[in-house]
Amino acid sequence: MTNKPLMAKATAVWLVDNTTLSFKQIADFCGLHELEVQGIADGDVATGVKGFDPVASSQLDQEEIDKAEKDPMHKLKLKFNKAAVGEDKRRGPRYTPLSKRQDRPNAILWLVKFHPELADAQIARLVGTTKPTIQSIRERTHWNIQNMTPIDPVALGLCRQSELDIEVQKAAKKAAAEGVMSDDERRKLVSTEQSLGMPDEPRLPSGIAGLENFSSSDLKQENEEEDDAADNADYSDADSFFNLPEDDDDEDEDDNRK
């Protein structure tokens, strides 16, 4: 039996518009990511999706909603549906509606650009595409690469934020097992919630970048080298050292005195 309501995203739209439930309560009930529900409330996600009433469709009781509104820790419970008993998860490639298939290359470009650690199989699971298409976009040999723009597949509705986070976490574990990662790589391989909660990495101003390993001993050594060079200089010819010009006026005065 599935634990998600029918038309989960449309149900989330209805709950956001008609209840005071928290984003987390709606996300847990509809099987979405909390940030995805926040995007629905902000109008950035599920634009144009008509809300689906879970009470009218016998998926949720009004008493259950009232209880959850009073207690933010209460989790909504889906009503028992006999028709869903024994239902197996459908296997096979993800189905992408015809209206969104033209957006898949842009989503692939976004994943390749911002999550290059994802394998082709992972990207194929997220947006429902083929490995040759992914490879052509990676190598920038796609026939329409010049007109493509990287767009978040979650914003396009091609996958859920929770699904993207799961694939990124899998890639993070694999990359961590292969070697040590830098801070930037580590931020790319964590979920959105973890990335937002990580402290900012202190960065040096651009004017003194590259001097983080410079020490006072280096300055002392440089001064000693300059002193040694000055001691070894040849000052036997003082005139050449000062490079004084000849004064013709003095010679003329001497001649006049004679």
N, C-alpha and C positions, 0 to 999 in steps of 0.2 A: 504493500500500500504506500502511495506517495505521501510525503509529509508536507507538501506544498499545495496551496489552493490552485484552482484552475485560473488561468490568465493572471499569473502572479503579479506581473508589472501593472496591469490594469487594476488589480485589487489594491495594490500599494497606492496607486493614484487616488482611488476612492477613499482609502483610510487617511491619507494625508489631507484630503479636502474636507472630510466629514467627521473627523475625530480629533482628539487632543493627545493621541498616543505618541510616545516618543519614537524617534527614528529607529532606535534599536529594537523596540517592540515590533514595529512594522517590518523591519528587515528580517528579524528572526521568524516571523510568521510567514512571510512571503518568500523566504529563501534568497534574499538579496543582500547586498553589502550595505552597511549603514550609510556610507558616503553616497551610494547610489540613491538611497531614499532621500538623503539631503539634497541631491541634485534634482530629484523630482519636485521637492518642495520649492527649490529655487527656480524651477522652470528650465533647467539645463538638460534634463534627462526626460525621456518619454514625452517629448513635446508632441501634442496632438493626439495622445492616447486617451481614450474615453474611459473614465472610471468604471469599474465593475463591482457592483454591490455584493459583498460576500454574504450578507444577511439574507438578501432576497434570493440568492442562489443556494441557500441552505448549507453554506460552508462555515458559517460562524453565527453564534447567538449574540443578540444585543446585550444580554446579561454579561456575556464574556467580555464584550467591549467596555461596558460600564465598570466592570471589576478592574480591568487593565488600566483604565483612565484614572482610577483612584489610587492604584498601586503601580508605580513605575517599574517595580521589579517583577510584576506578574507577567507571565508569558501566555500569549494567546494560544488556545488549543483548537485545532481544526476538528470540525464535526465528523463523526464517523460516516464514511461513504461506502456502502456495500458494493457499489459498482467498481470501486478502486481496489477491492480485495484481489490479490493474486496478480496484479498488474506488474509486468516486468519492465525494466528500463530498456528503452529502445536503443539498439546498438547500430552503429554505422556513422557515416559522416554527418556533421551538423547541417541542418537544413537552413538555408538563408533565403528569405523572401526575395522575390524578383525586384522589388523596389529598393532593396539594399545591396544587391549584388554588385552594382556599379561602384559602391563605396568600399568594397573589399580590398582593392589594391592600395587605397589610401591608408586603410587600417594596417595592412601588411607592412607598408613603408614606415608607419609609426612604430610598430613593434620591432622592426629591424633596426631602426634608428635609436630608439630609447631602451630597448632590451635585446641587444645583439647576442646575449648569452642564451636566449631561447632557441631550442632546436627547431628544425623545420616541422617535425611531427607535432610539437607543442603549438606552434602557430597555426598549423592546419586544424588542430582541435578547437582552437579559440575562434577562428573566423570561418571555418569550413571551406578551405581552399586546397590546392594541390601543391606538391613539393616543387614541380617545375616552375610554377608561377612565383613561389617564394624565392627560388634560386635566381630567377631572372631579375627580381627586384633587388636582391642582395648584390648582384653583379651589375646592376643598373643597365641591363640589356633589354628590359621590358619595352615593348613597342610604344607605350604611352608614358614613359618615365618622366619626360620633360613637363608633362601637364599634371603630374600627381602631387598631392599635398599630404603630408603625414597628419592623420587625424586619429584620435584615441578611439579604439574599437568599442569601448564602453559608452562613450558619448554617441557613437553611431548606432548603438543597440545591437551590435553583433555578438557581444558576450557580456557577462556580468563582471563586476569588479572583483567579486570573490573568486571567480574562475581564473581571472588573470593573476590574482595574488597567489593562488595555489600553484600555477605553472611557474611563476617567478620564484617561489619558495623551493620548488623542486630543482630549478636551475641553480639556486643558491647553494643547496646542499651538494650538488654535483661539483660546482666550482670550488666550494670549500674543501672538498675531498681531494681535488686535484692540486691545489696550491694555495698560497696566501694571497688575499685580495687587498687592494687599496681601499681607502675610505670611500672614494667615489664609486668604485665597483660594488662595495658593500651596500651603499645606499640604493643602488639600482636593483639589487637582488633581494630586497626586503619588501614587505607589503606596504601599502600606502599608509596604514595606521602607524606602523613601526617607523617608517621614514619621517613622518610628521613629528613623532615623539623623540627623535634622535637630536642630541645637541648639535649646534652648528660647529663646524670645524674651524678653529682660529686660522686666519690667513694673514700673511704679511702684506703690507702695502706694496704696490707695484714698484714704488721708488727704491725700496730696499730689498726687493726680491733677489735671491741668490746670495745674500750676505748672512744667512742664518748660521753658517758654519765659520764665520770670521771671528777671530778672537784677538785679544790684546797681544798675545805672543806673536801673532803674525805681524802686527804693526811694529812690535819691538824688533823683530828680525829684519823687517824692511828698513827701519831706521839704521840698524847696525850695518847693513849692506851699503847704504848711502854714505855712512861715515868712513868705511873702509875705502870706498872709491875716492872720497875726497882726500884721504891720507896718501894714497898712491899716486895722486896727480902730480905732474911735472910742472913746477913753477920756476925753473931755472931762468927762463926768458921772461922777465917781468913786463917788458914792453909789449911783447906779443900777447901776454895774458890780458893786459888792460886794453891792448889794441888802440893806443893813443894816436891820433892823426898828427901829421907834421904841421907845425905852425909857421907859415911863411912870413907873417907879420913880425915875429920876433927876430928873424934873420935880417929883415930890412932895417929894423931899428939898430941892430949891431953895426951894420955897414955905415949908417948915417953918423954914428958916434965916432967912427974912425975918421 
